[in-house]
């Protein structure tokens, strides 16, 4: 989706993504001093107990 956003909207979006991510990356692409794209990649890690095949299901 392509939109014209104010600087505050871009800052708010970045802050929101940062608050929501526990492990991963947030990549901000800038062209001509303007944020043009934000990519979020999140990692999930699972712990396994020996002798028990159930996962802990916790985000580390």
PDB file of N, CA, C and O in Angstrom:
ATOM      1  N   UNK A   1       0.839  -1.173   0.000  1.00  0.00           N
ATOM      2  CA  UNK A   1       0.000   0.000   0.000  1.00  0.00           C
ATOM      3  C   UNK A   1       0.888   1.242   0.000  1.00  0.00           C
ATOM      4  O   UNK A   1       1.812   1.348   0.806  1.00  0.00           O
ATOM      5  N   UNK A   2       0.612   2.164  -0.890  1.00  0.00           N
ATOM      6  CA  UNK A   2       1.372   3.409  -0.983  1.00  0.00           C
ATOM      7  C   UNK A   2       0.497   4.528  -0.452  1.00  0.00           C
ATOM      8  O   UNK A   2      -0.627   4.736  -0.908  1.00  0.00           O
ATOM      9  N   UNK A   3       1.044   5.251   0.534  1.00  0.00           N
ATOM     10  CA  UNK A   3       0.305   6.361   1.141  1.00  0.00           C
ATOM     11  C   UNK A   3       1.263   7.504   1.405  1.00  0.00           C
ATOM     12  O   UNK A   3       2.466   7.297   1.561  1.00  0.00           O
ATOM     13  N   UNK A   4       0.730   8.697   1.453  1.00  0.00           N
ATOM     14  CA  UNK A   4       1.499   9.843   1.913  1.00  0.00           C
ATOM     15  C   UNK A   4       1.284   9.945   3.411  1.00  0.00           C
ATOM     16  O   UNK A   4       0.163  10.151   3.876  1.00  0.00           O
ATOM     17  N   UNK A   5       2.368   9.799   4.163  1.00  0.00           N
ATOM     18  CA  UNK A   5       2.258   9.822   5.615  1.00  0.00           C
ATOM     19  C   UNK A   5       3.012  11.014   6.174  1.00  0.00           C
ATOM     20  O   UNK A   5       4.035  11.430   5.630  1.00  0.00           O
ATOM     21  N   UNK A   6       2.495  11.559   7.270  1.00  0.00           N
ATOM     22  CA  UNK A   6       3.214  12.614   7.959  1.00  0.00           C
ATOM     23  C   UNK A   6       4.388  12.000   8.714  1.00  0.00           C
ATOM     24  O   UNK A   6       4.411  10.794   8.961  1.00  0.00           O
ATOM     25  N   UNK A   7       5.345  12.818   9.074  1.00  0.00           N
ATOM     26  CA  UNK A   7       6.496  12.335   9.838  1.00  0.00           C
ATOM     27  C   UNK A   7       6.051  11.684  11.144  1.00  0.00           C
ATOM     28  O   UNK A   7       6.620  10.673  11.557  1.00  0.00           O
ATOM     29  N   UNK A   8       5.050  12.249  11.791  1.00  0.00           N
ATOM     30  CA  UNK A   8       4.574  11.686  13.056  1.00  0.00           C
ATOM     31  C   UNK A   8       3.947  10.314  12.861  1.00  0.00           C
ATOM     32  O   UNK A   8       4.109   9.436  13.709  1.00  0.00           O
ATOM     33  N   UNK A   9       3.239  10.118  11.765  1.00  0.00           N
ATOM     34  CA  UNK A   9       2.656   8.795  11.479  1.00  0.00           C
ATOM     35  C   UNK A   9       3.741   7.746  11.289  1.00  0.00           C
ATOM     36  O   UNK A   9       3.604   6.612  11.749  1.00  0.00           O
ATOM     37  N   UNK A  10       4.819   8.125  10.613  1.00  0.00           N
ATOM     38  CA  UNK A  10       5.934   7.201  10.403  1.00  0.00           C
ATOM     39  C   UNK A  10       6.597   6.880  11.736  1.00  0.00           C
ATOM     40  O   UNK A  10       6.897   5.718  12.012  1.00  0.00           O
ATOM     41  N   UNK A  11       6.826   7.881  12.557  1.00  0.00           N
ATOM     42  CA  UNK A  11       7.428   7.675  13.880  1.00  0.00           C
ATOM     43  C   UNK A  11       6.533   6.784  14.741  1.00  0.00           C
ATOM     44  O   UNK A  11       7.021   5.880  15.419  1.00  0.00           O
ATOM     45  N   UNK A  12       5.236   7.037  14.714  1.00  0.00           N
ATOM     46  CA  UNK A  12       4.292   6.225  15.492  1.00  0.00           C
ATOM     47  C   UNK A  12       4.292   4.773  15.024  1.00  0.00           C
ATOM     48  O   UNK A  12       4.226   3.857  15.844  1.00  0.00           O
ATOM     49  N   UNK A  13       4.367   4.555  13.703  1.00  0.00           N
ATOM     50  CA  UNK A  13       4.380   3.201  13.162  1.00  0.00           C
ATOM     51  C   UNK A  13       5.639   2.459  13.600  1.00  0.00           C
ATOM     52  O   UNK A  13       5.563   1.299  14.007  1.00  0.00           O
ATOM     53  N   UNK A  14       6.797   3.118  13.521  1.00  0.00           N
ATOM     54  CA  UNK A  14       8.063   2.507  13.950  1.00  0.00           C
ATOM     55  C   UNK A  14       8.006   2.169  15.430  1.00  0.00           C
ATOM     56  O   UNK A  14       8.406   1.076  15.832  1.00  0.00           O
ATOM     57  N   UNK A  15       7.514   3.089  16.241  1.00  0.00           N
ATOM     58  CA  UNK A  15       7.410   2.852  17.689  1.00  0.00           C
ATOM     59  C   UNK A  15       6.483   1.673  17.975  1.00  0.00           C
ATOM     60  O   UNK A  15       6.783   0.845  18.835  1.00  0.00           O
ATOM     61  N   UNK A  16       5.371   1.593  17.267  1.00  0.00           N
ATOM     62  CA  UNK A  16       4.416   0.499  17.453  1.00  0.00           C
ATOM     63  C   UNK A  16       5.052  -0.849  17.099  1.00  0.00           C
ATOM     64  O   UNK A  16       4.870  -1.828  17.824  1.00  0.00           O
ATOM     65  N   UNK A  17       5.787  -0.904  16.005  1.00  0.00           N
ATOM     66  CA  UNK A  17       6.445  -2.146  15.598  1.00  0.00           C
ATOM     67  C   UNK A  17       7.528  -2.545  16.598  1.00  0.00           C
ATOM     68  O   UNK A  17       7.697  -3.730  16.885  1.00  0.00           O
ATOM     69  N   UNK A  18       8.259  -1.569  17.129  1.00  0.00           N
ATOM     70  CA  UNK A  18       9.296  -1.858  18.120  1.00  0.00           C
ATOM     71  C   UNK A  18       8.705  -2.413  19.406  1.00  0.00           C
ATOM     72  O   UNK A  18       9.279  -3.314  20.018  1.00  0.00           O
ATOM     73  N   UNK A  19       7.565  -1.881  19.816  1.00  0.00           N
ATOM     74  CA  UNK A  19       6.925  -2.368  21.034  1.00  0.00           C
ATOM     75  C   UNK A  19       6.412  -3.794  20.872  1.00  0.00           C
ATOM     76  O   UNK A  19       6.339  -4.549  21.842  1.00  0.00           O
ATOM     77  N   UNK A  20       6.060  -4.155  19.655  1.00  0.00           N
ATOM     78  CA  UNK A  20       5.432  -5.448  19.389  1.00  0.00           C
ATOM     79  C   UNK A  20       6.434  -6.583  19.137  1.00  0.00           C
ATOM     80  O   UNK A  20       6.058  -7.753  19.194  1.00  0.00           O
ATOM     81  N   UNK A  21       7.690  -6.256  18.863  1.00  0.00           N
ATOM     82  CA  UNK A  21       8.660  -7.288  18.504  1.00  0.00           C
ATOM     83  C   UNK A  21       9.522  -7.649  19.712  1.00  0.00           C
ATOM     84  O   UNK A  21      10.004  -6.775  20.433  1.00  0.00           O
ATOM     85  N   UNK A  22       9.708  -8.965  19.920  1.00  0.00           N
ATOM     86  CA  UNK A  22      10.522  -9.411  21.050  1.00  0.00           C
ATOM     87  C   UNK A  22      11.918  -9.825  20.581  1.00  0.00           C
ATOM     88  O   UNK A  22      12.919  -9.430  21.179  1.00  0.00           O
ATOM     89  N   UNK A  23      11.984 -10.622  19.509  1.00  0.00           N
ATOM     90  CA  UNK A  23      13.243 -11.026  18.889  1.00  0.00           C
ATOM     91  C   UNK A  23      13.083 -10.878  17.389  1.00  0.00           C
ATOM     92  O   UNK A  23      12.097 -11.362  16.833  1.00  0.00           O
ATOM     93  N   UNK A  24      14.008 -10.235  16.725  1.00  0.00           N
ATOM     94  CA  UNK A  24      13.945 -10.103  15.280  1.00  0.00           C
ATOM     95  C   UNK A  24      14.586  -8.813  14.828  1.00  0.00           C
ATOM     96  O   UNK A  24      15.420  -8.233  15.522  1.00  0.00           O
ATOM     97  N   UNK A  25      14.179  -8.373  13.646  1.00  0.00           N
ATOM     98  CA  UNK A  25      14.763  -7.163  13.079  1.00  0.00           C
ATOM     99  C   UNK A  25      13.666  -6.239  12.558  1.00  0.00           C
ATOM    100  O   UNK A  25      12.583  -6.678  12.171  1.00  0.00           O
ATOM    101  N   UNK A  26      13.980  -4.964  12.563  1.00  0.00           N
ATOM    102  CA  UNK A  26      13.137  -3.951  11.956  1.00  0.00           C
ATOM    103  C   UNK A  26      14.048  -3.180  11.015  1.00  0.00           C
ATOM    104  O   UNK A  26      14.981  -2.512  11.458  1.00  0.00           O
ATOM    105  N   UNK A  27      13.779  -3.271   9.709  1.00  0.00           N
ATOM    106  CA  UNK A  27      14.629  -2.628   8.713  1.00  0.00           C
ATOM    107  C   UNK A  27      13.880  -1.441   8.133  1.00  0.00           C
ATOM    108  O   UNK A  27      12.754  -1.578   7.656  1.00  0.00           O
ATOM    109  N   UNK A  28      14.517  -0.269   8.176  1.00  0.00           N
ATOM    110  CA  UNK A  28      13.905   0.964   7.693  1.00  0.00           C
ATOM    111  C   UNK A  28      14.673   1.405   6.457  1.00  0.00           C
ATOM    112  O   UNK A  28      15.884   1.618   6.516  1.00  0.00           O
ATOM    113  N   UNK A  29      13.967   1.543   5.331  1.00  0.00           N
ATOM    114  CA  UNK A  29      14.576   1.972   4.076  1.00  0.00           C
ATOM    115  C   UNK A  29      14.286   3.448   3.871  1.00  0.00           C
ATOM    116  O   UNK A  29      13.150   3.902   4.015  1.00  0.00           O
ATOM    117  N   UNK A  30      15.330   4.187   3.534  1.00  0.00           N
ATOM    118  CA  UNK A  30      15.218   5.642   3.374  1.00  0.00           C
ATOM    119  C   UNK A  30      15.713   6.041   1.987  1.00  0.00           C
ATOM    120  O   UNK A  30      16.773   5.587   1.555  1.00  0.00           O
ATOM    121  N   UNK A  31      14.955   6.890   1.284  1.00  0.00           N
ATOM    122  CA  UNK A  31      15.347   7.465  -0.001  1.00  0.00           C
ATOM    123  C   UNK A  31      15.126   8.966   0.071  1.00  0.00           C
ATOM    124  O   UNK A  31      14.057   9.425   0.473  1.00  0.00           O
ATOM    125  N   UNK A  32      16.135   9.723  -0.320  1.00  0.00           N
ATOM    126  CA  UNK A  32      16.033  11.195  -0.318  1.00  0.00           C
ATOM    127  C   UNK A  32      15.554  11.723   1.030  1.00  0.00           C
ATOM    128  O   UNK A  32      14.681  12.588   1.095  1.00  0.00           O
ATOM    129  N   UNK A  33      16.133  11.194   2.099  1.00  0.00           N
ATOM    130  CA  UNK A  33      15.843  11.614   3.476  1.00  0.00           C
ATOM    131  C   UNK A  33      14.412  11.302   3.923  1.00  0.00           C
ATOM    132  O   UNK A  33      13.939  11.875   4.905  1.00  0.00           O
ATOM    133  N   UNK A  34      13.726  10.414   3.225  1.00  0.00           N
ATOM    134  CA  UNK A  34      12.358  10.049   3.579  1.00  0.00           C
ATOM    135  C   UNK A  34      12.274   8.539   3.803  1.00  0.00           C
ATOM    136  O   UNK A  34      12.862   7.764   3.048  1.00  0.00           O
ATOM    137  N   UNK A  35      11.546   8.125   4.837  1.00  0.00           N
ATOM    138  CA  UNK A  35      11.305   6.702   5.060  1.00  0.00           C
ATOM    139  C   UNK A  35      10.356   6.233   3.962  1.00  0.00           C
ATOM    140  O   UNK A  35       9.252   6.754   3.807  1.00  0.00           O
ATOM    141  N   UNK A  36      10.814   5.232   3.200  1.00  0.00           N
ATOM    142  CA  UNK A  36       9.986   4.730   2.098  1.00  0.00           C
ATOM    143  C   UNK A  36       9.444   3.337   2.361  1.00  0.00           C
ATOM    144  O   UNK A  36       8.471   2.916   1.735  1.00  0.00           O
ATOM    145  N   UNK A  37      10.078   2.612   3.297  1.00  0.00           N
ATOM    146  CA  UNK A  37       9.652   1.230   3.533  1.00  0.00           C
ATOM    147  C   UNK A  37      10.111   0.776   4.906  1.00  0.00           C
ATOM    148  O   UNK A  37      11.182   1.166   5.373  1.00  0.00           O
ATOM    149  N   UNK A  38       9.298  -0.048   5.549  1.00  0.00           N
ATOM    150  CA  UNK A  38       9.659  -0.663   6.825  1.00  0.00           C
ATOM    151  C   UNK A  38       9.393  -2.158   6.692  1.00  0.00           C
ATOM    152  O   UNK A  38       8.302  -2.567   6.295  1.00  0.00           O
ATOM    153  N   UNK A  39      10.403  -2.977   7.028  1.00  0.00           N
ATOM    154  CA  UNK A  39      10.239  -4.430   6.999  1.00  0.00           C
ATOM    155  C   UNK A  39      10.467  -4.978   8.400  1.00  0.00           C
ATOM    156  O   UNK A  39      11.417  -4.595   9.082  1.00  0.00           O
ATOM    157  N   UNK A  40       9.591  -5.873   8.816  1.00  0.00           N
ATOM    158  CA  UNK A  40       9.689  -6.497  10.140  1.00  0.00           C
ATOM    159  C   UNK A  40       9.876  -7.992   9.963  1.00  0.00           C
ATOM    160  O   UNK A  40       9.129  -8.644   9.233  1.00  0.00           O
ATOM    161  N   UNK A  41      10.879  -8.527  10.638  1.00  0.00           N
ATOM    162  CA  UNK A  41      11.130  -9.964  10.631  1.00  0.00           C
ATOM    163  C   UNK A  41      11.223 -10.401  12.080  1.00  0.00           C
ATOM    164  O   UNK A  41      12.047  -9.890  12.839  1.00  0.00           O
ATOM    165  N   UNK A  42      10.378 -11.348  12.461  1.00  0.00           N
ATOM    166  CA  UNK A  42      10.336 -11.764  13.860  1.00  0.00           C
ATOM    167  C   UNK A  42      10.719 -13.234  13.982  1.00  0.00           C
ATOM    168  O   UNK A  42      10.373 -14.050  13.128  1.00  0.00           O
ATOM    169  N   UNK A  43      11.435 -13.559  15.048  1.00  0.00           N
ATOM    170  CA  UNK A  43      11.854 -14.925  15.303  1.00  0.00           C
ATOM    171  C   UNK A  43      11.118 -15.460  16.516  1.00  0.00           C
ATOM    172  O   UNK A  43      10.884 -14.744  17.490  1.00  0.00           O
ATOM    173  N   UNK A  44      10.761 -16.723  16.440  1.00  0.00           N
ATOM    174  CA  UNK A  44      10.127 -17.408  17.555  1.00  0.00           C
ATOM    175  C   UNK A  44      11.004 -18.586  17.934  1.00  0.00           C
ATOM    176  O   UNK A  44      11.457 -19.333  17.067  1.00  0.00           O
ATOM    177  N   UNK A  45      11.241 -18.753  19.204  1.00  0.00           N
ATOM    178  CA  UNK A  45      12.064 -19.851  19.685  1.00  0.00           C
ATOM    179  C   UNK A  45      11.230 -20.707  20.618  1.00  0.00           C
ATOM    180  O   UNK A  45      10.410 -20.204  21.386  1.00  0.00           O
ATOM    181  N   UNK A  46      11.457 -22.018  20.538  1.00  0.00           N
ATOM    182  CA  UNK A  46      10.695 -22.961  21.339  1.00  0.00           C
ATOM    183  C   UNK A  46      11.648 -23.848  22.116  1.00  0.00           C
ATOM    184  O   UNK A  46      12.672 -24.281  21.590  1.00  0.00           O
ATOM    185  N   UNK A  47      11.312 -24.117  23.366  1.00  0.00           N
ATOM    186  CA  UNK A  47      12.123 -24.990  24.213  1.00  0.00           C
ATOM    187  C   UNK A  47      11.440 -26.351  24.288  1.00  0.00           C
ATOM    188  O   UNK A  47      10.213 -26.432  24.352  1.00  0.00           O
ATOM    189  N   UNK A  48      12.227 -27.408  24.280  1.00  0.00           N
ATOM    190  CA  UNK A  48      11.710 -28.768  24.396  1.00  0.00           C
ATOM    191  C   UNK A  48      12.280 -29.399  25.651  1.00  0.00           C
ATOM    192  O   UNK A  48      13.464 -29.249  25.953  1.00  0.00           O
ATOM    193  N   UNK A  49      11.429 -30.106  26.381  1.00  0.00           N
ATOM    194  CA  UNK A  49      11.875 -30.853  27.553  1.00  0.00           C
ATOM    195  C   UNK A  49      12.230 -32.265  27.103  1.00  0.00           C
ATOM    196  O   UNK A  49      11.484 -32.887  26.346  1.00  0.00           O
ATOM    197  N   UNK A  50      13.363 -32.767  27.566  1.00  0.00           N
ATOM    198  CA  UNK A  50      13.714 -34.164  27.257  1.00  0.00           C
ATOM    199  C   UNK A  50      12.689 -35.071  27.922  1.00  0.00           C
ATOM    200  O   UNK A  50      12.308 -34.862  29.074  1.00  0.00           O
ATOM    201  N   UNK A  51      12.246 -36.090  27.172  1.00  0.00           N
ATOM    202  CA  UNK A  51      11.269 -37.022  27.710  1.00  0.00           C
ATOM    203  C   UNK A  51       9.840 -36.522  27.598  1.00  0.00           C
ATOM    204  O   UNK A  51       8.898 -37.271  27.859  1.00  0.00           O
ATOM    205  N   UNK A  52       9.672 -35.271  27.214  1.00  0.00           N
ATOM    206  CA  UNK A  52       8.343 -34.679  27.059  1.00  0.00           C
ATOM    207  C   UNK A  52       8.311 -34.006  25.700  1.00  0.00           C
ATOM    208  O   UNK A  52       9.084 -33.081  25.452  1.00  0.00           O
ATOM    209  N   UNK A  53       7.438 -34.451  24.821  1.00  0.00           N
ATOM    210  CA  UNK A  53       7.427 -33.937  23.449  1.00  0.00           C
ATOM    211  C   UNK A  53       6.648 -32.644  23.307  1.00  0.00           C
ATOM    212  O   UNK A  53       6.601 -32.069  22.219  1.00  0.00           O
ATOM    213  N   UNK A  54       6.038 -32.177  24.380  1.00  0.00           N
ATOM    214  CA  UNK A  54       5.290 -30.918  24.285  1.00  0.00           C
ATOM    215  C   UNK A  54       6.267 -29.741  24.297  1.00  0.00           C
ATOM    216  O   UNK A  54       7.272 -29.770  25.007  1.00  0.00           O
ATOM    217  N   UNK A  55       5.972 -28.719  23.519  1.00  0.00           N
ATOM    218  CA  UNK A  55       6.804 -27.511  23.515  1.00  0.00           C
ATOM    219  C   UNK A  55       6.355 -26.594  24.635  1.00  0.00           C
ATOM    220  O   UNK A  55       5.213 -26.646  25.093  1.00  0.00           O
ATOM    221  N   UNK A  56       7.267 -25.770  25.054  1.00  0.00           N
ATOM    222  CA  UNK A  56       6.932 -24.766  26.051  1.00  0.00           C
ATOM    223  C   UNK A  56       6.064 -23.681  25.402  1.00  0.00           C
ATOM    224  O   UNK A  56       5.230 -23.066  26.066  1.00  0.00           O
ATOM    225  N   UNK A  57       6.270 -23.452  24.095  1.00  0.00           N
ATOM    226  CA  UNK A  57       5.477 -22.463  23.380  1.00  0.00           C
ATOM    227  C   UNK A  57       5.753 -21.041  23.787  1.00  0.00           C
ATOM    228  O   UNK A  57       4.950 -20.149  23.513  1.00  0.00           O
ATOM    229  N   UNK A  58       6.863 -20.815  24.428  1.00  0.00           N
ATOM    230  CA  UNK A  58       7.182 -19.465  24.882  1.00  0.00           C
ATOM    231  C   UNK A  58       7.972 -18.743  23.813  1.00  0.00           C
ATOM    232  O   UNK A  58       8.831 -19.326  23.152  1.00  0.00           O
ATOM    233  N   UNK A  59       7.672 -17.471  23.651  1.00  0.00           N
ATOM    234  CA  UNK A  59       8.494 -16.612  22.822  1.00  0.00           C
ATOM    235  C   UNK A  59       9.683 -16.202  23.671  1.00  0.00           C
ATOM    236  O   UNK A  59       9.505 -15.652  24.758  1.00  0.00           O
ATOM    237  N   UNK A  60      10.858 -16.454  23.208  1.00  0.00           N
ATOM    238  CA  UNK A  60      12.038 -16.053  23.986  1.00  0.00           C
ATOM    239  C   UNK A  60      12.491 -14.702  23.563  1.00  0.00           C
ATOM    240  O   UNK A  60      13.472 -14.184  24.098  1.00  0.00           O
TER     241      UNK A  60
END
